[in-house]
Amino acid sequence: MARRASDRMAARFVPQHSPYPMAFAHPEAWLWALLALPLLLAHLWTPRPRIVHVPAAFLWREALGSEPSRLWRLGRRCVWLGVDGIALLFTVAAVAEPATWSTGWKALAAAALGVVAAQTIAVLRRIAPLRPPLWLALRGAMLLALAAALTGPTIGGLARPVYAVFLIDHSASIAPQAQEAARHFVARAVAGRNHWAEVRFAEKSWLARSEESDPPATSRQATDLEAALAMGSRIAPPTCAPHIVLLSDGIATQGDGEAAVEAARRAGIPISTVPLASCDPEVYVAEVQMPSIVREREPFEALVAIRSTREEEGELEVASASGVLSRQRVRVPQGEHWQKVPLRLDAGPEATLSVRVRGFGDTLAENNAQDAAVTVLPPRRALLVESRAESSRRLVKALRNGNLAVEVRNAADLPETLAGLAPCDAVALVNIPAAALTPRQMANLAAYVRGGGGLVAIGGDQAFVPGGYRNTALEAVLPVESEPTRKTPRSGLAIVFVVDRSQSMEDGGAIDLARDAVRRAAELLGPEDHVGVLAFDEHSRWVSPIEPLADKARLLERIGSITAGGRTDMAPALQKAYLALRESFATEKHIVVLTDGISHPADFEALAEQIAGDGITLSTVALGREASRPLLEDMARLGKGRAYVCESPQAVPSVLTLETARASRLGVREEPFFPSPADRPGPESRGDQDAVGRFSPAGLNLTGAPALLGYAQTRLKPGAVMTLAAAGGDPLLAWWRCGEGVCAAFTADVENRWAAAWLVWPGFDRFWTSVVHGVLRREREGTVVLNRFFFSFPDEFRLRPTDHGLLQRMAARTGGTYQPDPESVWSVPNPGVLPPTPLHGWLLVLAAILLVPDAAARRPLLG
């Protein structure tokens, strides 16, 4: 058994400032003063009488003297005892070495030698002529030891013995069979040896085979090479040459092992290394990657890295507090294997997912699971604005099936502030005419998109060109221009604008807005159309008679001459417009009446029926609250047109543009066609790979898509991307990034008029979910960060192969040996020599010991 290091190293006491008059370098030497006890016994012991043959002359001389008294004999004995005691005192004091006496131990040793020499002369004279050999031998040895001690002899030049310190890695990553092999290695190496120690280490280091037992299992959850090497460097006594033998896999999980190796190199301590194998077989979850923030019921994907020391097959399971989310059978090769796991969470706000491996050949259970915390947010919100109730019911169902929280409103309820739109991640306008939105609503919607919101404009007979989007704030953020491509031939339209120019139209600038509205409506029409403008108060006059729109600039100039004044008398003006249109040869004939007041009484219902009977349609626009709305609505109904109500003059241009487009069927193409993939990206959108993937034909999956029956014609803007094309190459689905947001336009509808077959198509839900998800507001910064290295177990259980390279470099750097034989650990290069060791202490101790048998042998001679 190895002796403890603390038992081999004697404490050295060298006082610096002592309160006592004298201090000693070796106070423990005073234990030799206990020799006074056997010395006392030697002087007091009375031997049994025995016959001693002495010369006759000696007997004659003794007979001449008188026998001494008992008191005299006792005094003489005390004198001899005192002399021996003084010699012993001087000798022991010399061994203790006075530290504060300038003459030191040599003066005391010289004094002891003098006392012993004087005593020797006295004894020889007393026993002359006797020369007893035993006493002379003892006395001679004592004198020789004292004399030799005064010369200060030393011994030196001997090689230092090797002291082996075995550092055994006891961490959890070491295979049990490897730990048993390490113990066998140490047993073979220390057989018959005394100078060695065994240190086991993991999270902490401890001396094996000492009073300190092995620490609990929790301390095996780390490997601290630095602490183990530092402890091993301090164990060897200074008289020995230390040699550290490290038995480990070389994988440190804490501490700075390189610093400890460098310290050992500077101290000249060689480190030999013996590699130990890690646990095998072993399978563990090495890494989990998943979004740190997900949405309720929104699919996401987790990437799981599984490491295995050999090819294995087992189960990969992902579970939450509510139960198992996914379980799949996987086969992992030797090394690292990445497995995709589709997941979906139903509830929030937070969830802890546990990723586990089961059923594999395994050694450690502590590393079979990893936990990842995921924040679960509510579903993304989409605001759907429809023009007619229940017109987008099928689209709402599709989006809700796509994990979107959908709120449906009509155009009047669309928030007019950015704060009202802020909670929405996307807004969808379903066949909404521009006239249904106030200028403030459109401006805030545009600002919402530029600020990061998403917008989808869905077509129909009231959107884009038919919806009067041209030159509005809404059109500015769309990826298409609401302008027909002129590719579809159409029959001409004859239209007359009957404009109220009474005095009330002057209030609030209504007459100016009316002029602007007529201008914008006229700009939509082409050379094949006939346009007339009739203004009325109590009288009516042609601002521009019905004529082909060959000179649009001249018409716009005439419209600018309309001024306000007078009272309201609508019937004559309406009769005049009717008579003029009846003479027209145009296929489509239409009258638009714009007024803000109550006209002189007339039989308007009969006139409207007469107009409709001649194939002329009649639409009305009521401006303000004073207009006769019931009358105008009845006129539009009887005239087979449409009735509009504008609460403010600012809405007039959009309404008039919308009505003109609808009357002329401008920008609408109704014929069956199949959507075709298109790839026409603008230069500003080529780098937006995220949106490109969302709107790609592969992402939309048009497999089996039926035909559409019509669409609103538009023109693709520069910088926008057309994903799907309609008949003739017009945009069907286009998108672009506008500011921080994404805006898309779908020019067909989601109703029975053009998309009847699409409403029952199985891919309808996936298509619209992909489109709306493509424009959703970007997640806030940090919401797409992946959970990486979210460990539920210490790094010690992330098993790695034995680092042979590190162990080899460690041995080469310090002058040790890689994979030494057990017997070779006792051979180290340049172990050094022992320092000179003084021998005077041992000689003085020898002299003190010889004093006892010397006294015992001397007493019979002195009687």
Secondary structure as the mmCIF struct_conf table of DSSP 4:
data_model
#
loop_
_struct_conf.conf_type_id
_struct_conf.id
_struct_conf.beg_label_comp_id
_struct_conf.beg_label_asym_id
_struct_conf.beg_label_seq_id
_struct_conf.end_label_comp_id
_struct_conf.end_label_asym_id
_struct_conf.end_label_seq_id
HELX_LH_PP_P HELX_LH_PP_P1 ALA A 2 ARG A 4
HELX_RH_AL_P HELX_RH_AL_P1 ALA A 5 ARG A 8
BEND BEND1 MET A 9 MET A 9
BEND BEND2 GLN A 16 HIS A 17
BEND BEND3 PRO A 19 PRO A 21
STRN STRN1 PHE A 24 PHE A 24
BEND BEND4 ALA A 25 ALA A 25
HELX_RH_3T_P HELX_RH_3T_P1 PRO A 27 LEU A 35
HELX_RH_AL_P HELX_RH_AL_P2 ALA A 36 LEU A 44
HELX_LH_PP_P HELX_LH_PP_P2 PRO A 47 PRO A 49
HELX_RH_AL_P HELX_RH_AL_P3 ALA A 56 LEU A 64
BEND BEND5 GLY A 65 GLY A 65
HELX_LH_PP_P HELX_LH_PP_P3 SER A 66 SER A 69
HELX_RH_AL_P HELX_RH_AL_P4 ARG A 70 ALA A 96
STRN STRN2 PRO A 98 PRO A 98
BEND BEND6 ALA A 99 THR A 100
TURN_TY1_P TURN_TY1_P1 SER A 102 THR A 103
HELX_RH_AL_P HELX_RH_AL_P5 GLY A 104 ILE A 127
TURN_TY1_P TURN_TY1_P2 ALA A 128 PRO A 129
HELX_RH_AL_P HELX_RH_AL_P6 PRO A 133 LEU A 150
TURN_TY1_P TURN_TY1_P3 THR A 151 THR A 151
STRN STRN3 THR A 154 ILE A 155
HELX_LH_PP_P HELX_LH_PP_P4 LEU A 158 LEU A 158
STRN STRN4 ALA A 159 ALA A 159
HELX_LH_PP_P HELX_LH_PP_P5 ARG A 160 PRO A 161
STRN STRN5 VAL A 162 ASP A 169
BEND BEND7 SER A 171 SER A 171
TURN_TY1_P TURN_TY1_P4 ALA A 172 SER A 173
STRN STRN6 ILE A 174 ILE A 174
HELX_RH_AL_P HELX_RH_AL_P7 PRO A 176 VAL A 190
TURN_TY1_P TURN_TY1_P5 ALA A 191 GLY A 192
BEND BEND8 HIS A 195 HIS A 195
STRN STRN7 TRP A 196 PHE A 201
BEND BEND9 ALA A 202 LYS A 204
STRN STRN8 SER A 205 LEU A 207
TURN_TY1_P TURN_TY1_P6 ALA A 208 ARG A 209
BEND BEND10 SER A 210 GLU A 212
HELX_LH_PP_P HELX_LH_PP_P6 SER A 213 PRO A 216
HELX_RH_3T_P HELX_RH_3T_P2 ALA A 217 ARG A 220
BEND BEND11 GLN A 221 GLN A 221
STRN STRN9 ASP A 224 ASP A 224
HELX_RH_AL_P HELX_RH_AL_P8 LEU A 225 ILE A 235
BEND BEND12 ALA A 236 ALA A 236
TURN_TY1_P TURN_TY1_P7 PRO A 238 THR A 239
BEND BEND13 CYS A 240 CYS A 240
STRN STRN10 ALA A 241 SER A 248
BEND BEND14 GLY A 250 GLY A 250
BEND BEND15 THR A 253 THR A 253
STRN STRN11 GLN A 254 GLN A 254
BEND BEND16 GLY A 255 GLY A 255
HELX_RH_AL_P HELX_RH_AL_P9 GLY A 257 ARG A 266
TURN_TY1_P TURN_TY1_P8 ALA A 267 GLY A 268
STRN STRN12 ILE A 271 PRO A 275
HELX_LH_PP_P HELX_LH_PP_P7 ALA A 277 ALA A 277
STRN STRN13 SER A 278 SER A 278
HELX_LH_PP_P HELX_LH_PP_P8 CYS A 279 CYS A 279
BEND BEND17 ASP A 280 PRO A 281
STRN STRN14 VAL A 283 GLN A 289
STRN STRN15 PRO A 291 PRO A 291
BEND BEND18 SER A 292 SER A 292
STRN STRN16 ILE A 293 ARG A 295
TURN_TY1_P TURN_TY1_P9 GLU A 296 ARG A 297
STRN STRN17 PHE A 300 SER A 308
BEND BEND19 THR A 309 ARG A 310
STRN STRN18 GLU A 312 SER A 320
TURN_TY1_P TURN_TY1_P10 ALA A 321 SER A 322
STRN STRN19 GLY A 323 VAL A 332
BEND BEND20 GLN A 334 GLN A 334
STRN STRN20 GLY A 335 LEU A 343
BEND BEND21 PRO A 349 PRO A 349
STRN STRN21 GLU A 350 ARG A 358
BEND BEND22 GLY A 359 PHE A 360
BEND BEND23 THR A 363 THR A 363
BEND BEND24 ALA A 365 ALA A 365
TURN_TY1_P TURN_TY1_P11 GLU A 366 ASN A 367
BEND BEND25 ASN A 368 ASN A 368
STRN STRN22 ALA A 369 LEU A 377
HELX_LH_PP_P HELX_LH_PP_P9 PRO A 378 PRO A 379
STRN STRN23 ARG A 380 GLU A 386
BEND BEND26 SER A 387 ARG A 388
TURN_TY1_P TURN_TY1_P12 ALA A 389 SER A 392
HELX_RH_AL_P HELX_RH_AL_P10 ARG A 393 ASN A 401
TURN_TY1_P TURN_TY1_P13 GLY A 402 ASN A 403
STRN STRN24 LEU A 404 ASN A 410
HELX_RH_3T_P HELX_RH_3T_P3 ALA A 411 ASP A 413
BEND BEND27 LEU A 414 LEU A 414
BEND BEND28 GLU A 416 THR A 417
HELX_RH_AL_P HELX_RH_AL_P11 LEU A 418 LEU A 421
TURN_TY1_P TURN_TY1_P14 ALA A 422 PRO A 423
BEND BEND29 ASP A 425 ASP A 425
STRN STRN25 ALA A 426 VAL A 430
BEND BEND30 ASN A 431 ASN A 431
HELX_RH_3T_P HELX_RH_3T_P4 ALA A 434 ALA A 436
BEND BEND31 LEU A 437 LEU A 437
HELX_RH_AL_P HELX_RH_AL_P12 PRO A 439 ARG A 450
TURN_TY1_P TURN_TY1_P15 GLY A 451 GLY A 452
STRN STRN26 GLY A 454 ILE A 458
BEND BEND32 GLY A 460 GLY A 460
TURN_TY1_P TURN_TY1_P16 ASP A 461 GLN A 462
BEND BEND33 ALA A 463 ALA A 463
TURN_TY1_P TURN_TY1_P17 PHE A 464 GLY A 468
TURN_TY1_P TURN_TY1_P18 ARG A 470 ASN A 471
BEND BEND34 THR A 472 THR A 472
HELX_RH_AL_P HELX_RH_AL_P13 ALA A 473 VAL A 477
BEND BEND35 LEU A 478 PRO A 479
STRN STRN27 VAL A 480 GLU A 481
BEND BEND36 SER A 482 SER A 482
BEND BEND37 ARG A 486 ARG A 486
BEND BEND38 THR A 488 THR A 488
STRN STRN28 LEU A 493 ASP A 500
BEND BEND39 SER A 502 SER A 502
HELX_RH_3T_P HELX_RH_3T_P5 GLN A 503 GLY A 509
HELX_RH_AL_P HELX_RH_AL_P14 ALA A 510 LEU A 524
TURN_TY1_P TURN_TY1_P19 PRO A 527 GLU A 528
STRN STRN29 HIS A 530 PHE A 536
BEND BEND40 ASP A 537 HIS A 539
STRN STRN30 SER A 540 PRO A 548
TURN_TY1_P TURN_TY1_P20 LEU A 549 ALA A 550
HELX_RH_AL_P HELX_RH_AL_P15 LYS A 552 ILE A 559
TURN_TY1_P TURN_TY1_P21 GLY A 560 SER A 561
BEND BEND41 GLY A 566 GLY A 566
HELX_RH_AL_P HELX_RH_AL_P16 MET A 570 ARG A 582
TURN_TY1_P TURN_TY1_P22 GLU A 583 GLU A 583
BEND BEND42 THR A 587 THR A 587
STRN STRN31 GLU A 588 THR A 595
BEND BEND43 ASP A 596 GLY A 597
HELX_LH_PP_P HELX_LH_PP_P10 SER A 599 PRO A 601
HELX_RH_AL_P HELX_RH_AL_P17 PHE A 604 GLY A 613
TURN_TY1_P TURN_TY1_P23 ASP A 614 GLY A 615
STRN STRN32 ILE A 616 LEU A 623
BEND BEND44 GLY A 624 ALA A 627
HELX_RH_AL_P HELX_RH_AL_P18 ARG A 629 LEU A 638
TURN_TY1_P TURN_TY1_P24 GLY A 639 GLY A 639
STRN STRN33 LYS A 640 CYS A 646
BEND BEND45 GLU A 647 SER A 648
HELX_RH_3T_P HELX_RH_3T_P6 PRO A 649 ALA A 651
HELX_RH_AL_P HELX_RH_AL_P19 VAL A 652 SER A 664
TURN_TY1_P TURN_TY1_P25 ARG A 665 GLY A 667
STRN STRN34 VAL A 668 ARG A 669
BEND BEND46 GLU A 671 GLU A 671
STRN STRN35 PHE A 673 PHE A 673
STRN STRN36 SER A 676 ARG A 680
TURN_TY1_P TURN_TY1_P26 PRO A 683 GLY A 687
HELX_RH_AL_P HELX_RH_AL_P20 GLN A 689 PHE A 695
BEND BEND47 SER A 696 SER A 696
HELX_RH_AL_P HELX_RH_AL_P21 PRO A 697 LEU A 700
TURN_TY1_P TURN_TY1_P27 THR A 703 GLY A 704
STRN STRN37 LEU A 708 LEU A 708
STRN STRN38 TYR A 711 ALA A 712
STRN STRN39 ARG A 715 LEU A 716
HELX_LH_PP_P HELX_LH_PP_P11 LYS A 717 LYS A 717
TURN_TY1_P TURN_TY1_P28 PRO A 718 GLY A 719
STRN STRN40 VAL A 721 ALA A 725
HELX_RH_3T_P HELX_RH_3T_P7 ALA A 727 GLY A 729
STRN STRN41 PRO A 731 CYS A 738
TURN_TY1_P TURN_TY1_P29 GLY A 739 GLU A 740
STRN STRN42 GLY A 741 PHE A 746
BEND BEND48 ALA A 748 ALA A 748
BEND BEND49 VAL A 750 GLU A 751
HELX_RH_AL_P HELX_RH_AL_P22 ASN A 752 ALA A 755
TURN_TY1_P TURN_TY1_P30 ALA A 756 ALA A 757
HELX_RH_3T_P HELX_RH_3T_P8 TRP A 758 VAL A 760
TURN_TY1_P TURN_TY1_P31 PRO A 762 GLY A 763
HELX_RH_AL_P HELX_RH_AL_P23 PHE A 764 VAL A 775
BEND BEND50 LEU A 776 LEU A 776
HELX_LH_PP_P HELX_LH_PP_P12 ARG A 777 ARG A 780
TURN_TY1_P TURN_TY1_P32 GLU A 781 VAL A 784
STRN STRN43 LEU A 786 LEU A 786
BEND BEND51 PHE A 789 PHE A 789
BEND BEND52 SER A 792 PHE A 793
HELX_RH_3T_P HELX_RH_3T_P9 ASP A 795 PHE A 797
BEND BEND53 ARG A 798 ARG A 798
HELX_RH_AL_P HELX_RH_AL_P24 HIS A 804 THR A 814
TURN_TY1_P TURN_TY1_P33 GLY A 815 GLY A 815
STRN STRN44 TYR A 818 TYR A 818
BEND BEND54 GLN A 819 GLN A 819
HELX_RH_3T_P HELX_RH_3T_P10 PRO A 822 TRP A 826
BEND BEND55 PRO A 829 PRO A 829
STRN STRN45 VAL A 833 VAL A 833
HELX_LH_PP_P HELX_LH_PP_P13 LEU A 834 PRO A 836
STRN STRN46 THR A 837 PRO A 838
HELX_RH_AL_P HELX_RH_AL_P25 HIS A 840 LEU A 862
#
